[in-house]
Amino acid sequence: MDNYGTKRLTWQGIVIEIRYDPDWLESYRETYGYPLAHLEIESISPAKEPLPMTETGYRSWFGAPAGVESDGGAVEFVRPWLEHEARSDSWKAGQAEHRELTLF
């Protein structure tokens, strides 16, 4: 059963689609007694644009729904994740290289 909710977020000019299912696999909940959440993050405009947590523009994440819900939902869970990862040296270097290439 597909329980995904879909939201969009624009971050630094990139439109990102966030799909979230707080109870992804019924058999997981039945086995362990608590749900397993699934979150998909995908840059859609520009398509496949790298994001700080993925060079391909797509990231799949599994974890406890309590963390997502305590942040206020999927968008508010993803936004600080993007900001945190964007502070990494590798992301900054990649962005500087990308800007330099667009000049020529």
N, C-alpha and C positions, 0 to 999 in steps of 0.2 A: 504494500500500500504506500502510495506517495504522499507524504505529509509535509513536503517542502513548502516553505514560505519564501518568496522572492522579494528582495529589496534592491535598490540601487543607491550607490554612493558615488559622488564625484570627488576625487582626491587628486590634487595637483593637475587638474585638467583631464584626468583619466576617468572615464565612466566605468565603474566596477559593479558587476552583478554579484549579489550575495544570496546564496540559496542555503536555507537552514532547516533541518529536521531535528527537533529535540528528542525524538524517540525513533531513531533510524532503523533499528532491527529488533523486532518483537522477540525473537528467540534469545537475543542478548539479555533483554529485560527479564524474560522468564527464567533464564539460567542464573543470572547474577542478582536479580532482585532490584535493579535500578537501570534506568535507560542509558543508552549510548547516543550521543548527539553527533550529527554529521553536518559540517559546514563546507560549502564550496565557494571559493572566491575566484572570480574570473574577470579580467579586463575585457570589456566589449567594445570600447571606443576610445582610442584605437584598439582594434582586436589584437589580442595576444601581446599587448604592451607589457613589458616587464614590470613587476611590482617588487617592492623591497624584500618580500618573503618568497618570491618565485621569479626566476628568469623567463619562464614560459608564459606568464600571465594567468596561470591557473594553479590553484592550491586547494587541496582537499585536507580537511582536519577532522579528527575524531576526538571526542572528549566528553566530559561531564556537562550536561546542560545547565547545571547550577552556575557555572562560571559565566556562561553566555547570558543567562537570565539576570545574574547579579550585576552585570555591566549595563543592563537596560535593553538587551536584545542583540541580535546579530550585527547590526550596523555599528552599534556602540562598542561591541567586542572587537570588531575588525579595525575601526578607525585608530584606536591607540596602538594596536599591533602594527599597522602601517607606519605610524609616526615613530614608534620605537625602532623598528627595523630600518627606517630611513636615516637614522642617526649613525648607522654602521659605516665604517670606512669603505667597505666594498661597495655599498650602494652609492655613497658620495663619489667615489672614483668612477663608477660606471656612468653616473649622471654627468659628470664633468666630461668624460670621453664622448658621450652622446651629444652634448651641446657643441663640443669642438667639431665633431663630424658634420653637424648641420650647417656650419659656417662655410663649408667648401663643397 
